[in-house]
């Protein structure tokens, strides 16, 4: 029975839609499973895992009859094998998935793999306090000695990382031939397998992204990313293209109260300074004559690129994203 077949059959069983033959098939599968799964999880982690599994189970299946409740009670016997509500934990020896990851990294990795086989994003908390949100069909692989001497994981698919800061142990994420290195920050990595690209986008902090291989030992093809910046790495050409994320979000302001984007007869230069302070992005006015164009507008509650469109329309200008910088073009007022 494949993983997907088990997921579908389990869900239909809990909904009371299976035939007698299918129920027998599910029971045969269950009886064939090891009585106990070997993991490196502590009792606290196991209890937490079980609670999350049941929480996700009740979210997706809300029992409305005695028969449903009975089926849920029976299903508690195979909670460790449940695939529809949580992720799977494996001790790799190594499995086919880890071999795929090893092929991507050119290293034979033996350790613990966490894979999300559900339809929802799933949260994984590592020993160092780092939180990883795995997308569907994505997985991470890390050594059983994680956080002892170093913090290093291997990603396949897409995940959002919120890394616990530790200046003595940088956190490394290997995705194919690309390495993302941080001390403590939040960012997203997505491997577009069809396009043969890997994208790293930063939410907070600073991230170093570089290619694993380089012809020069003392040099690496890499970039430093700050909030609202991203880089797209071409797996084939090894080319890196830095840019701005599709939907920039306000970064943590130094002041207790974030800057308000309400302007009355303010110069274009002042308006762009406000945006730069809010998003951490550099804006350049290509024509100095446009600096003194005056703008009256309330830009609160709008996305950054909508704000830019309104600003440019009001002074008959245009904007262009060039790498991690936004250029404003206009003849002036």
C-alpha positions as CSV (number, residue, x, y, z in Angstrom):
1,X,0.0,0.0,0.0
2,X,1.4,3.4,-1.0
3,X,1.5,6.4,1.4
4,X,-1.2,8.2,-0.6
5,X,-3.4,5.1,-0.6
6,X,-3.0,4.7,3.1
7,X,-3.9,8.4,3.6
8,X,-7.0,8.2,1.4
9,X,-8.2,4.9,3.0
10,X,-7.6,6.2,6.6
11,X,-9.7,9.3,5.9
12,X,-12.5,7.3,4.3
13,X,-12.4,4.9,7.3
14,X,-12.8,7.7,9.8
15,X,-15.7,9.1,7.7
16,X,-17.4,5.6,7.7
17,X,-17.2,5.3,3.9
18,X,-15.1,2.1,3.6
19,X,-16.3,-1.3,2.5
20,X,-15.7,-4.4,4.6
21,X,-13.0,-5.5,2.2
22,X,-11.2,-2.1,2.6
23,X,-11.4,-2.3,6.4
24,X,-9.9,-5.8,6.3
25,X,-7.1,-4.4,4.1
26,X,-6.4,-1.6,6.6
27,X,-6.3,-4.1,9.5
28,X,-3.9,-6.3,7.6
29,X,-1.6,-3.3,7.0
30,X,-1.8,-2.3,10.6
31,X,-1.0,-5.8,11.9
32,X,2.0,-6.0,9.6
33,X,3.6,-2.9,11.2
34,X,6.3,-3.1,13.8
35,X,4.9,-3.0,17.3
36,X,7.2,-0.1,18.2
37,X,8.9,2.5,16.0
38,X,12.5,3.4,16.9
39,X,13.1,7.1,17.2
40,X,15.5,9.4,19.0
41,X,12.6,11.4,20.5
42,X,12.5,12.2,24.2
43,X,9.3,11.3,26.2
44,X,8.4,15.0,26.1
45,X,8.8,15.2,22.3
46,X,6.8,12.0,21.9
47,X,4.0,13.4,24.0
48,X,4.1,16.7,22.1
49,X,4.0,14.8,18.8
50,X,1.0,12.8,19.9
51,X,-0.9,15.9,21.0
52,X,-0.2,17.6,17.7
53,X,-1.3,14.5,15.8
54,X,-4.7,14.4,17.6
55,X,-5.2,18.1,17.3
56,X,-4.7,17.9,13.5
57,X,-6.9,14.8,13.4
58,X,-9.8,16.6,15.1
59,X,-9.4,19.7,12.9
60,X,-9.8,17.6,9.8
61,X,-12.3,15.0,11.0
62,X,-15.1,16.3,13.3
63,X,-17.0,13.2,14.7
64,X,-20.8,13.6,14.5
65,X,-21.9,10.1,15.4
66,X,-21.2,7.2,17.8
67,X,-19.7,5.2,14.9
68,X,-17.3,8.0,14.1
69,X,-16.2,8.2,17.8
70,X,-15.7,4.4,17.8
71,X,-13.5,4.6,14.7
72,X,-11.4,7.4,16.2
73,X,-10.9,5.3,19.3
74,X,-9.7,2.3,17.2
75,X,-7.4,4.6,15.3
76,X,-5.6,5.6,18.5
77,X,-3.9,2.2,18.2
78,X,-2.0,3.3,15.1
79,X,-1.3,6.9,16.0
80,X,2.4,6.4,15.4
81,X,1.6,5.4,11.8
82,X,-1.0,8.1,11.2
83,X,-0.2,10.0,8.0
84,X,-3.2,12.3,7.5
85,X,-2.7,14.6,10.5
86,X,1.1,15.1,11.1
87,X,4.5,14.5,9.6
88,X,6.5,11.2,9.6
89,X,9.6,10.9,11.7
90,X,12.2,8.3,10.5
91,X,15.6,7.1,11.7
92,X,17.4,7.0,8.4
93,X,19.6,4.1,7.5
94,X,19.3,5.6,4.8
95,X,15.9,5.5,3.1
96,X,15.1,6.3,-0.5
97,X,14.2,9.8,0.4
98,X,17.5,10.4,2.2
99,X,19.4,8.9,-0.7
100,X,17.7,11.5,-2.9
101,X,18.9,14.2,-0.6
102,X,22.3,12.7,-0.5
103,X,22.4,12.7,-4.3
104,X,21.5,16.4,-4.2
105,X,24.2,17.2,-1.7
106,X,26.8,14.7,-2.9
107,X,27.1,13.5,0.7
108,X,26.0,10.3,2.3
109,X,23.9,11.5,5.2
110,X,22.7,9.3,8.0
111,X,20.4,10.8,10.5
112,X,16.8,11.8,11.2
113,X,14.3,12.7,8.4
114,X,11.1,14.6,8.9
115,X,8.7,14.6,6.0
116,X,5.3,16.3,5.7
117,X,2.9,13.9,4.0
118,X,-0.2,16.0,4.8
119,X,-2.1,18.6,2.8
120,X,-1.3,21.3,5.4
121,X,1.8,23.1,6.4
122,X,3.4,21.4,9.4
123,X,5.6,22.8,12.2
124,X,8.7,21.1,13.4
125,X,10.7,22.3,16.4
126,X,14.4,21.4,16.6
127,X,16.4,20.8,19.8
128,X,18.0,24.3,19.6
129,X,14.6,26.1,19.5
130,X,14.6,26.6,15.8
131,X,11.1,26.3,14.2
132,X,10.6,25.0,10.7
133,X,7.3,25.1,8.8
134,X,7.3,22.4,6.2
135,X,5.2,22.6,3.1
136,X,3.4,19.6,1.6
137,X,5.7,16.9,0.3
138,X,8.7,18.7,1.7
139,X,11.3,17.1,4.1
140,X,14.3,18.0,6.2
141,X,17.2,15.7,7.1
142,X,19.6,16.3,10.0
143,X,22.2,14.4,12.0
144,X,21.3,12.8,15.3
145,X,24.1,14.9,16.8
146,X,22.4,18.2,15.7
147,X,23.3,21.1,17.9
148,X,26.1,19.2,19.7
149,X,28.9,20.6,17.6
150,X,27.0,22.3,14.7
151,X,23.5,23.1,13.4
152,X,23.1,21.7,9.9
153,X,20.0,20.5,8.0
154,X,19.2,19.3,4.4
155,X,16.0,20.5,2.8
156,X,14.0,19.0,-0.1
157,X,11.1,21.1,-1.2
158,X,9.9,24.3,0.6
159,X,10.1,25.4,4.2
160,X,10.0,28.6,6.3
161,X,12.7,28.8,8.9
162,X,12.7,30.8,12.2
163,X,16.2,30.1,13.5
164,X,17.1,30.5,17.1
165,X,20.0,32.8,17.4
166,X,23.4,31.3,18.5
167,X,26.5,33.3,17.6
168,X,28.8,30.3,18.3
169,X,26.9,27.9,16.0
170,X,25.8,29.2,12.6
171,X,22.7,27.5,11.2
172,X,23.2,25.9,7.8
173,X,20.6,24.8,5.3
174,X,21.7,22.8,2.3
175,X,19.4,22.7,-0.7
176,X,21.0,20.9,-3.6
177,X,24.2,22.8,-4.3
178,X,23.1,25.9,-2.5
179,X,23.9,26.7,1.2
180,X,22.1,29.3,3.3
181,X,24.0,30.3,6.5
182,X,22.6,32.4,9.4
183,X,23.1,33.0,13.0
184,X,19.5,33.7,13.9
185,X,16.8,35.0,11.6
186,X,13.7,34.0,9.6
187,X,13.6,33.2,5.9
188,X,11.9,30.9,3.3
189,X,13.6,28.5,0.9
190,X,11.9,26.9,-2.1
191,X,13.3,24.4,-4.5
192,X,11.5,24.8,-7.9
193,X,12.3,21.4,-9.3
194,X,10.6,21.9,-12.7
195,X,12.3,25.3,-13.2
196,X,15.6,23.9,-11.8
197,X,15.9,26.9,-9.5
198,X,16.2,27.5,-5.7
199,X,14.8,30.6,-4.1
200,X,15.8,32.1,-0.8
201,X,13.7,35.0,0.6
202,X,14.5,36.8,3.9
203,X,11.9,38.0,6.4
204,X,14.1,39.2,9.2
205,X,17.8,39.4,9.9
206,X,20.6,38.8,7.5
207,X,21.3,35.7,5.5
208,X,24.4,34.5,3.6
209,X,23.6,32.4,0.5
210,X,26.4,30.7,-1.5
211,X,27.0,27.9,-3.9
212,X,28.5,24.7,-2.5
213,X,31.1,24.3,-5.2
214,X,33.5,26.8,-6.5
215,X,36.6,26.6,-8.8
216,X,38.4,28.9,-6.4
217,X,38.8,27.6,-2.9
218,X,39.2,31.1,-1.5
219,X,36.1,32.4,-3.4
220,X,32.4,31.5,-3.3
221,X,29.6,32.6,-5.6
222,X,27.3,34.1,-3.0
223,X,25.2,37.1,-1.8
224,X,24.1,38.7,1.5
225,X,20.4,39.1,1.9
226,X,18.5,41.5,4.2
227,X,14.7,41.7,5.0
228,X,12.5,41.8,1.9
229,X,15.3,40.6,-0.4
230,X,15.6,37.3,-2.2
231,X,17.9,35.4,-4.5
232,X,17.1,32.9,-7.3
233,X,19.8,30.4,-7.9
234,X,19.9,28.5,-11.3
235,X,20.9,25.0,-10.5
236,X,22.3,24.4,-14.0
237,X,24.2,27.6,-14.7
238,X,25.0,28.3,-11.0
239,X,23.9,31.9,-11.7
240,X,22.4,33.9,-8.8
241,X,19.9,36.7,-9.4
242,X,19.2,38.9,-6.3
243,X,15.9,40.8,-6.2
244,X,13.0,42.0,-4.0
245,X,10.4,39.6,-2.7
246,X,7.0,39.7,-4.3
247,X,5.2,41.1,-1.3
248,X,7.5,43.2,1.0
249,X,6.4,43.4,4.6
250,X,7.2,46.2,7.1
251,X,10.3,45.3,9.1
252,X,10.6,45.9,12.9
253,X,11.0,49.6,13.4
254,X,13.5,51.1,15.8
255,X,10.8,53.2,17.4
256,X,8.1,51.8,19.5
257,X,5.5,53.2,17.0
258,X,6.1,52.4,13.3
259,X,6.3,55.3,10.9
260,X,2.9,56.6,9.6
261,X,2.7,57.0,5.8
262,X,0.5,60.1,5.8
263,X,2.0,62.9,3.7
264,X,0.8,66.4,3.0
265,X,2.8,68.3,0.4
266,X,5.8,66.2,1.1
267,X,8.7,65.9,-1.4
268,X,9.2,62.7,-3.3
269,X,12.5,62.3,-1.5
270,X,10.8,62.5,1.9
271,X,8.1,60.0,0.9
272,X,10.7,57.5,-0.4
273,X,12.7,57.9,2.8
274,X,9.6,56.8,4.8
275,X,9.1,53.7,2.6
276,X,12.8,52.8,2.9
277,X,12.6,53.1,6.7
278,X,9.5,50.9,6.8
279,X,10.6,48.2,4.4
280,X,14.4,48.3,4.5
281,X,14.6,48.7,0.7
282,X,16.7,51.3,-1.1
283,X,15.0,53.7,-3.5
284,X,16.9,55.8,-6.0
285,X,15.5,58.8,-7.9
286,X,17.1,58.7,-11.3
287,X,16.3,62.3,-12.2
288,X,17.3,64.8,-9.5
289,X,14.6,67.2,-10.9
290,X,12.0,64.8,-9.5
291,X,13.2,65.0,-5.9
292,X,11.1,68.1,-5.1
293,X,7.9,66.9,-6.6
294,X,5.2,67.2,-3.8
295,X,2.9,64.4,-2.8
296,X,-0.2,64.4,-0.6
297,X,-1.4,60.9,0.2
298,X,-2.4,58.4,2.9
299,X,-0.4,55.2,2.1
300,X,-1.2,53.3,5.2
301,X,-2.7,49.8,4.8
302,X,-1.5,49.3,1.2
303,X,1.1,46.9,-0.2
304,X,4.4,48.5,-1.0
305,X,4.1,48.1,-4.8
306,X,0.6,49.6,-4.7
307,X,2.1,52.5,-2.7
308,X,4.7,53.0,-5.4
309,X,2.1,52.9,-8.2
310,X,0.1,55.7,-6.5
311,X,3.2,57.8,-5.8
312,X,4.4,57.4,-9.5
313,X,0.9,58.2,-10.9
314,X,0.6,61.4,-8.8
315,X,3.9,62.8,-10.3
316,X,3.7,61.2,-13.8
317,X,6.7,58.9,-13.0
318,X,7.5,55.1,-13.3
319,X,9.4,52.7,-11.1
320,X,11.7,49.8,-12.0
321,X,13.0,47.0,-9.8
322,X,16.7,46.5,-10.5
323,X,18.1,43.8,-8.3
324,X,17.5,44.7,-4.7
325,X,17.0,48.5,-5.5
326,X,14.0,50.3,-6.8
327,X,14.6,53.2,-9.3
328,X,12.1,56.0,-9.8
329,X,12.0,57.6,-13.3
330,X,10.4,60.9,-14.0
331,X,11.0,64.3,-15.7
332,X,10.2,66.3,-12.6
333,X,7.4,68.6,-11.6
